[in-house]
Amino acid sequence: MHEVGIMESAIDAVLHQARVHQAQRVHRIVLRIGTLAGVEPDALRFAFDVVTHGTVAAGAELAIESVPARARCAACAADFTITTGFIATCPRCGQLSGDLRSGRELELARIEMS
């Protein structure tokens, strides 16, 4: 389950920022995860509870924002949403596109602390 390692890295970054800003408590953490990132949100939530135990982030809310996969067609310059895989057919002209513009994100978007 690589989600534990991912969450450990995210929480390390959160705790670093909490120390830098002398926060006593982390209230909310927002992660942005692309639909093609290969990360299971439920496994992340489980890992979150484990890795925050005993830290200033214990009990914080974990919000996960899903980022849809989007591609760009080289033939007609259309941007479009894809639902599966890394290569998709352009809905406008029918050409194949492997130019993935979003959907693989895995980022710490926001930390709310006091």
ABEGO torsion letter per residue (X at the ends): XAAAAAAAAAAAAAAAAAAAAGBABBABBBBBBBAAAGBBAAAAAAAAAAAABGBAABGBBBBBBBBBBBBBBAAAGBBBBBABEABBBBAAAGBBBABBABGABBBBABBBBX
